Amino acid sequence: MHEYTQDAMTYVKNYGRPDLFVTFTRNATWEQIQEELLDGQNPFDRHDLLARVFRQKLIKLMNIITKSHVFRPTRCWMYSIEWQKRGLPHAHILIWLKEKIKPDEIDSVISAALPDRQQDPRLFQIIVKKHDSWAFRKVFKRRVQGTIVPGYPNIRATNALGRVYTGLPNNFECFFLQLLLHTIRGPTSFEALGTVNGRICATFREACQLIDLLEDDAQWDATITEAATIQSPARLRNLFVIILLACGPSNPEKLWESYKEGLTEDILIQARRENPGLVLNYTPDMFNQTLIILEDKALAMAGKDLKQLGLPTPQTTLGDRLTREILRETSYDLNDLNKYISRNEPLLLPNQRAAHNAILDRINRNVGEIIFLDAPGGTGKTFVINLLLAKIRQQSKIAIAVASSGIAATLLHGGRTAHSTLKLPLNLTQCEAPLDNISKGTGEAKVLQECKLIVWDECTMAHKQALEARDRTLQYLRGNGKLMGGAVLLLAGDFRQTLPVIPKGTMADELKACWKASYLCRHVHKLELKTNMRVHLQGDAAAGQYAQQLLSLGDGKIAADPTTGLITIPNNFCNIVDSIETFKTSVFPDIRRCFNDHKWLCERAILAPKNDSVNDINLQIQQQLPGVDVSYKSIDTVVDIDQAVQYPIEFLNSLEPPGMPPHSLVFKVVSPIMLLRNLHSPKLSNGTRFCVKNLMLHVIEATI
C-alpha cells in the first residue's frame, strides 16, 4: 500500500488530480463462481474462487478502460483492492485521461439510468441480473505505442513515469543515494554519482555534502564567508541575523565565535579613528556592542532576543530598548518635513483638501475613531496620506504607517507591512477574540500608547479579525475603552480591488472575511476621493476613459453572460493578442538588447492568474538573456523523521506553498528577480524588484 501511495503522488505531481474514480465490486452470482461451487457450498466458503474470478474480471475491465478507451485515451492508471469481513473484494481505480473531462461532459461518462432494452438488450440483462459472461485470457504483448528505440526495432519508448524507491533517512547511504539520483542528471554509474568536480567521494553522504544537499552548519559558514568578500560588516550583521531567525543553525554560538571579528570590524575601525594615538584591537565591549546591534535587529524582525536564538545575552537595559523603539518613529528631520509640507500642501485638490482637513480635525480632538478613505486608483490617496503623516510628525508626534502588502508599504513614508509592525497573529481565523502579539512594557507597546494616528493602506485586503484584534489591543495597551483606545485609525483602499484571500474559499467566504462584515463597520466614517490626478493634471482624455472603464468594471456595471458568468472586455479597453509568443514580444520587445536598461525593465511586467503560467513565461523569457543558468535548490525535510517514507523528498520538493519560492530557482546574471519575503524592513519590502549582479554558490548579489 505504501508503494501505491508513492505511485499516486508521482502521478498527481506530474499530471494533476485523477479524472475518474471507479469502484469495481465482486458479484457472488457471477456464472464463473456459481459453476465451480460444490453441492451445498456458499460463495463465501470459497475465498480462493472469489479471488481468482475477481482478479480476472478486474484485468478484463482495466483492458477495456485502458486499451479499448471507453472513456477516451488514458494517460496512466492505478488501483488498490480491499477485502471486507465476509470476503467481498472490491477495487478502487484511479484513471488519468490524456484529455481532461470538462464539467459539461460528465453526463456522457456517468449515467445512473438503465440502458435501453431495445438498443442494448445484453447490457440491460447484465445490469438487471447483476452478472455477465466475459471471457478472459491473459496474453503477453509488447508495447505498441510510442516511438521506436534506435537499435531495438521491437521496443518502443513512451513518456511513462518512473520514481525512485523512498528510503528512511536512518538507512544513510540508501537515503543519500536517493538524493543524488534526484539531483544528478544522466549518471552512468554509481561512481559517476559519487564524483563531484572530478573528485571521487568515499561515500554518497560526502557527495551530498559537497553539492549542498544536506542541511548542516557548513553551508552557513560558507554563506557568511562568501558574503564577507563583498559586503560591509553592517550588511554582514543583517545576513547573520537572518540566518539565525530563518535557517535554524544547530550551533549558533559556534557560528558567532567564528565570525564575531568580521561582524565587529567597522566598530573597531571607528574606535581607531576616534583614538589615532592608541593601538586598539578587539575588546569585549566591542563584541557586546555588536551583540546589542544583532539583538535590536532580531527583535525588529521577529520579536526574539539573542538568548532565544542561542547567543550570549548582551549587557543592555530595558530603557535603552524602549528608547530605540521610540526613536525609530520620532527621528524625522523637521526641516525636511516643513519643506515637504510647504511644497505639497498647496497642490491639494478640493476633495483631497476636504478629506485632509477632516482627518486632521478628528486627530486634534483626541477621540478614537475609524476613518475609511475610499480612493480608486489614481485619485491621490498616497499623496494625501504622506502629507498627513508629515503633518503629525512635524509636531514631534507619532504617526504609524502600515500597509497590507509590501509594495504599498514602500510608497508610504516610514511605511512597513501590517504584520511586521502590528505583530498580527498568524492564526486570526482560528481565534474568537485574537490580540496582536505585543505585550505591555515593550517598545512596540510604548509606541502604540503614544501614537496619534495609525494609517493602514490597502486595508480591503485584510481579514476583519485583524481590524478587531487591533481594536482590542489598543484598548488594552492604552488603558482606554474607547474605540481604538482613543487613537485615530485611517483605513485606505478600494473595495473594487482585491478582497481578503481565503484558501479554497467561496465568494461568500471572502465577503464574510471582509471588514465590512465586522461589528466595527458601523463605527467607520467614510471619506471619498474621486478626481483622477492624471486626467486632472495632464488632460489625458484616453486616461480618463480608461479610468472610467475600470470603475465600471469594479462597480459590476459590465453585463455578465448568464450561462458562464463571464464578462466581455470592451474592444477599446486593452490590446488583445493571439498567442503567448506575441504577448511576450509585445511586453518585452528586443530584450536581448535592452536587458541592461533597468528603467526599461521597471516599466513593464507580466501578470497571470496562476503561478504555473508565470513560471513558464519567466523561464521562456529568461532563456533569451545571455549567460549561463545557475540553479539554487531548497533543502526540504519533514519534522518527524518517522514520516520520511510517507513524504519522500521528491514530493516535498514539488510543493509550492503560497508566498514561498519553488524548490529550484534558476537565475542568470542580469535576471530580474523579486523579493518574496523581507526580513529587514523598512530598507526593503515584499515585492521589491532587483537585477542580479553576481551569483555565488550560497549568496546572490543584486541591485534594486
Salt bridges, closest charged atoms under 4 A:
GLU3 OE1 - ARG163 NH2 2.44
ASP7 OD1 - ARG163 NE 2.52
ASP19 OD2 - LYS100 NZ 3.48
GLU31 OE2 - HIS131 NE2 3.64
ASP48 OD1 - ARG46 NE 3.23
GLU82 OE1 - HIS90 NE2 3.30
GLU82 OE2 - HIS92 NE2 3.64
GLU105 OE1 - ARG72 NH2 3.33
ASP132 OD1 - LYS57 NZ 2.33
GLU206 OE2 - ARG199 NH2 2.28
ASP212 OD2 - HIS698 NE2 2.93
GLU226 OE2 - HIS698 ND1 3.01
GLU257 OE1 - LYS260 NZ 2.97
ASP266 OD2 - ARG237 NH2 2.89
GLU295 OE1 - ARG321 NH2 3.61
ASP296 OD1 - ARG324 NE 2.82
GLU325 OE1 - ARG328 NH1 3.94
GLU329 OE2 - ARG416 NH2 3.67
GLU345 OE2 - LYS391 NZ 2.93
ASP361 OD2 - ARG365 NE 3.58
GLU369 OE2 - ARG362 NE 2.94
ASP374 OD1 - ARG496 NH1 3.93
ASP374 OD2 - LYS526 NZ 3.53
ASP436 OD2 - ARG470 NH2 1.95
GLU450 OE2 - LYS446 NZ 3.40
ASP457 OD1 - LYS381 NZ 2.91
GLU458 OE2 - LYS381 NZ 3.66
GLU468 OE1 - ARG472 NH2 3.76
ASP494 OD1 - ARG496 NH1 2.71
GLU528 OE2 - LYS526 NZ 3.95
GLU528 OE1 - LYS530 NZ 3.81
ASP555 OD1 - ARG496 NE 2.86
GLU581 OE2 - LYS584 NZ 2.91
ASP590 OD2 - ARG593 NE 2.48
GLU603 OE2 - LYS599 NZ 2.77
GLU603 OE1 - ARG604 NH2 3.73
ASP629 OD1 - LYS668 NZ 3.91
ASP636 OD2 - HIS663 ND1 3.74
GLU650 OE1 - HIS182 NE2 3.00
GLU701 OE2 - LYS693 NZ 3.90
